[in-house]
């Protein structure tokens, strides 16, 4: 599944990896040696986060999308 959740991708000098945060899903993070690997891993982690929430009967936040400025 292709995510509609916002991804924040940063480079971590400490980890020497790209780190991806998914702000709409608390605690949902991924990383990878390359940008593409990090985003691919993020999709897998998002799918797992949602599956776990469903199994536990927890609500799944709707994607908020882009931050819009007025």
C-alpha positions in Angstrom: 0.0 0.0 0.0 1.3 3.5 -0.8 1.2 5.8 2.2 -0.8 9.0 2.5 0.9 9.8 5.7 3.4 12.7 5.9 7.0 11.5 6.1 9.7 13.7 7.6 13.1 12.5 6.4 16.3 13.7 8.0 20.0 12.7 7.8 21.4 11.5 11.1 25.2 12.1 11.4 25.2 10.1 14.7 23.6 7.0 13.0 25.0 7.6 9.5 21.5 6.9 8.1 18.4 8.6 6.9 15.7 8.7 9.6 12.0 8.9 8.8 9.4 10.1 11.2 5.7 9.6 10.6 4.2 12.3 12.8 0.6 11.2 12.5 1.4 7.7 14.0 2.9 8.0 17.5 6.2 6.2 17.8 6.4 5.3 14.1 9.9 5.7 12.9 12.1 4.0 10.3 15.7 4.4 9.0 17.9 3.3 6.1 21.3 3.7 4.6 19.9 5.5 1.6 16.9 7.8 1.2 15.0 5.2 -0.9 15.7 2.5 1.6 14.5 4.7 4.5 11.3 5.6 2.8 10.7 1.9 1.8 11.3 0.9 5.4 8.9 3.6 6.5 6.1 2.1 4.4 6.7 -1.3 5.9 6.6 0.2 9.4 3.5 2.1 8.7 1.7 -1.0 7.5 2.9 -2.9 10.6 1.8 0.0 12.9 -1.7 0.0 11.4 -2.0 -3.8 11.5 -1.0 -3.8 15.2 -3.5 -1.0 16.0 -6.2 -2.9 14.3 -5.4 -6.1 16.2 -5.5 -4.2 19.5 -8.7 -2.4 18.6 -7.0 1.0 18.7 -8.0 4.0 16.6 -6.0 4.7 13.5 -5.4 8.4 12.9 -6.4 9.8 9.5 -3.5 11.3 7.5 -3.4 15.0 8.2 -1.5 15.8 5.0 0.5 18.9 4.4 0.7 21.7 6.8 -1.1 24.6 5.2 -0.4 28.3 6.0 -3.0 31.0 5.6 
